[in-house]
Amino acid sequence: MNCPGCLKENVETYCDNCRKKLFNGKKVSHILSFSRPEFNETKIERSGKLSISGIQVKHSLKLNGNELVLTEKGGEYILKPIPSGQFRHLDAVPANEHITMQIATQVFELPTAENALIFFSDMEVAYITKRFDILPDGRKLLQEDFAQVAQITEETAGKNYKYDFNYEHIAEYLKRYVGAYNIEVEKYFKSILFNFLVCNGDAHLKNFSILRNEDYGDYLLTPFYDLINTAIHVPGESDTALELFKDSFMTEGYKFSSKYSMDDFFEFGTRIGLKPIRISKILEDIVSGEKEIRNLVERSYLDNNLKSEYLRLVEERRERILYSYSADKGK
């Protein structure tokens, strides 16, 4: 089998490197000690009801020796089983999120929450991620997502508050609160491009966060999380969860096609303070990982049809990023 963490080939469980990163080197199995039905029953007993809403429910785990167990307090990991709902291919959600996170880290060197696939004892797959806001001694770091930073809630801004925003405005808050803005904004820009490339239409306001550095008291972007190719499950959704620009700004190319392409991302990078040479370099990096992406997807836990679909969707977005309306118009 392939490592359920990094997808290294021909291993029996998590490889040594993944065990070190995920479980502090402990020999944790990729198979949980309880089945999905047993897990559901436990959740019912503890919470009184189990969500069947179609929104992916998250549950806390902690390490007890070499075993991962459900916990109400002191959670070190988040377990995300297959969700329920009306969308397509929901049984592939864990594998989809896992491969998307692995591409972000392994191909594009974006910092991400440590993650892996894991299996219930009845071999149903789930996704697991290690919390990055918990220190080894159990202390919790101060983390705020950008809905909290902007002080926006459902009560103050309505049910669609996570989506009634734009990426340029997030960058303004990033500049206000993060001292190392010139460094962090490049990560942020690259993450926006990455989400576009992999068709993540759910990179909303709460899926970007800052974390306080306990040593210096300043704030930095957290590792990225909840990265997934949503187009596999929700065909036809919008290209991005949020608009790129504030004040209803549109490039000439967007006015012509109603689609984002290279000119939009170059303008976005300029507006959030990146130098043209850095924008060009990051754009080049994002479109140059085709071979590495294909290699990882082929080793992923998606079925063969969804592997092909994933790669097709990414290639379409890659072509969009490479297209420049202004250059085409000038020919």
C-alpha positions as CSV (number, residue, x, y, z in Angstrom):
1,M,0.0,0.0,0.0
2,N,1.0,3.7,-0.2
3,C,1.6,5.6,3.0
4,P,-1.7,7.1,4.1
5,G,0.2,10.2,5.0
6,C,2.7,11.2,2.3
7,L,1.7,8.5,-0.2
8,K,5.2,6.9,-0.2
9,E,4.9,3.6,-2.1
10,N,5.2,0.1,-0.8
11,V,4.8,0.6,3.0
12,E,2.5,-1.3,5.4
13,T,1.2,1.6,7.4
14,Y,2.4,5.2,8.0
15,C,6.1,5.6,7.1
16,D,8.6,6.6,9.8
17,N,8.7,10.2,8.6
18,C,4.9,10.6,8.8
19,R,4.8,9.0,12.2
20,K,7.4,11.5,13.4
21,K,5.4,14.5,12.0
22,L,1.9,13.3,13.0
23,F,2.4,11.2,16.1
24,N,5.7,12.3,17.6
25,G,7.3,9.1,16.4
26,K,4.8,6.7,18.1
27,K,3.8,3.6,16.2
28,V,0.2,4.5,15.6
29,S,-1.7,2.3,13.2
30,H,-3.6,3.6,10.2
31,I,-6.6,1.6,11.4
32,L,-8.6,2.9,14.3
33,S,-9.8,0.5,17.1
34,F,-13.5,1.3,16.5
35,S,-15.8,1.0,13.5
36,R,-17.9,3.8,11.9
37,P,-21.1,2.4,13.4
38,E,-19.4,2.2,16.9
39,F,-18.2,5.7,16.4
40,N,-21.7,6.9,15.5
41,E,-23.1,5.3,18.6
42,T,-20.5,6.9,20.8
43,K,-21.3,10.3,19.3
44,I,-25.0,9.8,19.9
45,E,-24.4,8.8,23.5
46,R,-22.1,11.8,24.2
47,S,-23.9,14.5,22.3
48,G,-27.5,13.5,22.1
49,K,-27.6,13.6,18.3
50,L,-25.5,13.0,15.3
51,S,-25.5,15.5,12.5
52,I,-26.7,14.2,9.1
53,S,-26.8,17.7,7.5
54,G,-24.4,17.3,4.7
55,I,-21.9,19.6,6.4
56,Q,-18.8,17.7,7.3
57,V,-18.8,17.0,11.0
58,K,-15.5,17.2,12.8
59,H,-14.5,15.2,15.9
60,S,-11.6,15.4,18.3
61,L,-9.1,12.7,19.0
62,K,-6.1,12.4,21.3
63,L,-3.2,10.0,21.6
64,N,-3.5,7.5,24.4
65,G,-0.3,5.6,24.3
66,N,0.0,4.5,20.7
67,E,-3.8,4.6,20.1
68,L,-6.0,7.4,18.9
69,V,-9.2,7.7,21.0
70,L,-12.2,10.0,20.9
71,T,-12.1,12.8,23.4
72,E,-14.3,15.7,24.6
73,K,-11.3,17.6,26.1
74,G,-7.7,18.0,25.2
75,G,-8.1,17.1,21.5
76,E,-4.9,16.9,19.5
77,Y,-6.3,15.8,16.2
78,I,-9.4,16.4,14.2
79,L,-11.2,13.4,12.5
80,K,-13.3,14.1,9.5
81,P,-15.4,11.0,8.4
82,I,-17.2,10.7,5.0
83,P,-19.9,13.4,5.2
84,S,-23.6,12.9,4.3
85,G,-25.6,15.0,2.0
86,Q,-26.7,15.5,-1.7
87,F,-23.3,16.3,-3.3
88,R,-21.5,14.0,-5.7
89,H,-18.8,11.4,-4.8
90,L,-19.0,12.1,-1.0
91,D,-17.2,8.9,-0.3
92,A,-14.2,10.4,-1.9
93,V,-14.1,13.6,0.3
94,P,-11.4,12.3,2.7
95,A,-9.1,11.2,-0.2
96,N,-9.8,14.4,-2.1
97,E,-8.9,16.7,0.9
98,H,-5.8,14.5,1.6
99,I,-4.4,14.6,-1.9
100,T,-5.1,18.4,-2.2
101,M,-3.2,19.0,1.0
102,Q,-0.3,16.8,-0.1
103,I,0.0,18.6,-3.4
104,A,0.0,21.9,-1.5
105,T,2.9,20.8,0.6
106,Q,4.9,18.4,-1.6
107,V,4.6,20.2,-4.9
108,F,4.3,23.9,-3.9
109,E,5.9,24.0,-0.5
110,L,2.9,25.7,1.1
111,P,2.8,25.2,4.9
112,T,-0.2,23.0,5.7
113,A,-1.6,21.3,8.8
114,E,-0.1,17.8,9.2
115,N,-2.6,15.4,7.8
116,A,-3.2,11.8,6.7
117,L,-5.9,9.3,5.8
118,I,-7.0,6.9,8.5
119,F,-9.4,4.0,8.5
120,F,-12.2,2.8,10.9
121,S,-11.9,-0.8,11.9
122,D,-14.5,-1.6,9.3
123,M,-12.1,0.0,6.8
124,E,-14.2,3.0,6.0
125,V,-11.8,5.9,5.2
126,A,-11.6,9.2,7.1
127,Y,-9.3,12.2,7.1
128,I,-7.3,13.2,10.1
129,T,-5.3,16.4,10.7
130,K,-3.1,17.4,13.6
131,R,-3.9,20.6,15.4
132,F,-1.3,23.3,14.9
133,D,-2.6,25.5,17.7
134,I,-1.7,23.0,20.5
135,L,1.8,23.1,22.0
136,P,3.4,19.8,23.2
137,D,2.7,20.8,26.8
138,G,-1.0,21.1,26.0
139,R,-1.2,24.9,26.0
140,K,-3.4,26.4,23.3
141,L,-2.1,29.2,21.0
142,L,-4.3,32.1,20.2
143,Q,-5.7,31.5,16.7
144,E,-8.2,33.8,14.9
145,D,-9.7,33.2,11.5
146,F,-10.3,36.3,9.4
147,A,-14.0,36.4,10.2
148,Q,-12.9,36.9,13.8
149,V,-10.2,39.3,12.8
150,A,-12.7,41.4,10.7
151,Q,-15.3,41.0,13.6
152,I,-17.9,39.6,11.2
153,T,-20.5,37.0,12.3
154,E,-23.7,35.6,11.1
155,E,-25.5,37.8,13.5
156,T,-23.9,41.0,12.2
157,A,-23.6,40.2,8.5
158,G,-26.1,37.5,7.7
159,K,-26.0,33.8,6.9
160,N,-23.6,34.3,3.9
161,Y,-21.0,36.2,6.0
162,K,-18.2,33.8,5.2
163,Y,-18.6,34.6,1.5
164,D,-19.6,38.2,1.4
165,F,-16.0,39.4,1.4
166,N,-13.0,39.5,-0.9
167,Y,-9.4,38.4,-0.9
168,E,-8.0,41.9,-1.3
169,H,-9.7,42.9,1.9
170,I,-8.3,39.9,3.7
171,A,-4.8,41.1,2.7
172,E,-5.5,44.5,4.2
173,Y,-6.3,42.9,7.5
174,L,-3.2,40.8,7.1
175,K,-1.1,43.9,6.7
176,R,-2.7,45.6,9.7
177,Y,-2.0,42.7,12.1
178,V,1.0,40.9,10.8
179,G,4.4,42.6,11.2
180,A,6.2,40.3,8.7
181,Y,3.6,41.2,6.0
182,N,6.1,41.2,3.2
183,I,6.9,37.6,3.8
184,E,3.4,36.4,4.8
185,V,1.7,38.1,1.9
186,E,3.7,36.0,-0.6
187,K,2.4,32.8,1.1
188,Y,-1.1,34.3,1.0
189,F,-0.9,35.1,-2.7
190,K,0.4,31.7,-3.5
191,S,-2.4,30.1,-1.5
192,I,-5.0,32.0,-3.5
193,L,-3.4,30.8,-6.8
194,F,-3.2,27.3,-5.5
195,N,-6.9,27.3,-4.4
196,F,-7.8,28.4,-7.9
197,L,-5.6,25.8,-9.6
198,V,-7.1,22.9,-7.6
199,C,-10.7,24.2,-7.9
200,N,-11.2,24.9,-4.3
201,G,-14.4,26.9,-4.4
202,D,-14.7,26.9,-0.6
203,A,-11.7,29.0,0.5
204,H,-13.9,31.4,2.4
205,L,-13.2,33.9,5.2
206,K,-12.9,31.3,8.0
207,N,-10.4,29.2,6.1
208,F,-7.6,31.7,6.5
209,S,-6.2,32.3,10.0
210,I,-3.5,34.0,11.9
211,L,-1.7,32.6,15.0
212,R,0.1,34.5,17.8
213,N,3.8,33.7,18.1
214,E,4.2,33.0,21.9
215,D,8.0,33.9,21.8
216,Y,7.6,37.3,20.2
217,G,3.9,38.2,20.6
218,D,3.4,38.9,16.9
219,Y,1.1,37.2,14.5
220,L,1.8,35.0,11.5
221,L,-0.4,33.1,9.0
222,T,-1.3,29.7,10.2
223,P,-0.5,26.7,8.1
224,F,-3.2,26.3,5.5
225,Y,-6.1,23.8,6.0
226,D,-9.4,22.6,4.5
227,L,-7.9,22.5,1.0
228,I,-10.0,20.4,-1.3
229,N,-11.1,20.2,-5.0
230,T,-14.7,21.1,-4.5
231,A,-15.5,20.9,-8.3
232,I,-15.4,17.1,-8.0
233,H,-18.4,17.3,-5.6
234,V,-20.2,20.5,-6.7
235,P,-19.9,20.9,-10.5
236,G,-20.5,24.4,-11.8
237,E,-19.9,26.3,-8.6
238,S,-18.0,29.6,-8.8
239,D,-14.3,29.6,-9.5
240,T,-13.5,31.1,-6.1
241,A,-15.3,31.4,-2.8
242,L,-14.6,35.1,-2.6
243,E,-14.1,37.8,-5.3
244,L,-10.4,38.7,-5.8
245,F,-10.9,42.5,-5.6
246,K,-12.7,45.0,-3.5
247,D,-14.9,47.8,-4.8
248,S,-16.3,45.6,-7.6
249,F,-13.1,46.2,-9.6
250,M,-12.7,44.1,-12.8
251,T,-9.9,43.8,-15.2
252,E,-10.6,44.1,-18.9
253,G,-10.1,40.4,-19.3
254,Y,-12.7,39.6,-16.6
255,K,-15.2,42.1,-18.2
256,F,-14.8,40.3,-21.5
257,S,-15.0,36.7,-20.2
258,S,-16.3,36.8,-16.6
259,K,-13.4,34.4,-15.8
260,Y,-10.2,35.0,-13.8
261,S,-7.0,34.5,-15.7
262,M,-3.3,35.7,-15.5
263,D,-4.1,39.4,-15.8
264,D,-6.5,39.2,-12.8
265,F,-3.9,37.4,-10.6
266,F,-1.1,39.8,-11.7
267,E,-3.4,42.8,-10.8
268,F,-4.3,41.2,-7.5
269,G,-0.7,40.6,-6.6
270,T,0.1,44.2,-7.4
271,R,-2.8,45.6,-5.4
272,I,-1.7,43.6,-2.3
273,G,1.8,45.0,-2.5
274,L,3.9,42.3,-4.3
275,K,6.6,43.4,-6.7
276,P,6.1,42.3,-10.4
277,I,9.2,40.1,-10.3
278,R,7.8,38.1,-7.4
279,I,4.3,37.9,-8.9
280,S,5.8,36.4,-12.1
281,K,7.9,34.0,-10.1
282,I,5.0,32.7,-8.0
283,L,2.8,32.4,-11.1
284,E,5.5,30.5,-12.8
285,D,5.8,28.1,-9.8
286,I,2.1,27.4,-9.7
287,V,1.9,26.4,-13.4
288,S,5.1,24.4,-13.4
289,G,4.1,21.5,-11.2
290,E,2.2,19.5,-13.7
291,K,4.3,16.3,-13.6
292,E,4.6,16.3,-9.8
293,I,0.8,16.8,-9.4
294,R,0.1,13.9,-11.8
295,N,2.5,11.6,-9.9
296,L,0.9,12.3,-6.5
297,V,-2.6,12.0,-7.8
298,E,-1.8,8.6,-9.4
299,R,-0.6,7.4,-5.9
300,S,-3.6,8.9,-4.1
301,Y,-6.6,7.0,-2.7
302,L,-9.0,8.5,-5.2
303,D,-10.5,5.9,-7.6
304,N,-9.2,5.9,-11.1
305,N,-12.2,7.8,-12.6
306,L,-11.8,10.6,-10.0
307,K,-8.0,10.7,-10.5
308,S,-8.7,11.5,-14.2
309,E,-11.3,14.0,-13.3
310,Y,-9.0,15.7,-10.7
311,L,-6.2,16.0,-13.3
312,R,-8.6,17.3,-16.0
313,L,-9.9,20.0,-13.8
314,V,-6.5,21.1,-12.7
315,E,-5.3,21.3,-16.3
316,E,-8.2,23.5,-17.2
317,R,-7.3,25.9,-14.4
318,R,-3.6,25.8,-15.3
319,E,-4.5,26.9,-18.8
320,R,-6.6,29.7,-17.4
321,I,-3.7,31.0,-15.3
322,L,-1.4,30.9,-18.3
323,Y,-3.9,32.9,-20.5
324,S,-3.4,36.7,-20.7
325,Y,-6.2,38.7,-22.2
326,S,-4.1,41.8,-22.5
327,A,-1.3,39.9,-24.3
328,D,-3.8,38.2,-26.6
329,K,-5.4,41.5,-27.4
330,G,-2.1,43.1,-28.2
331,K,-1.2,40.6,-30.9
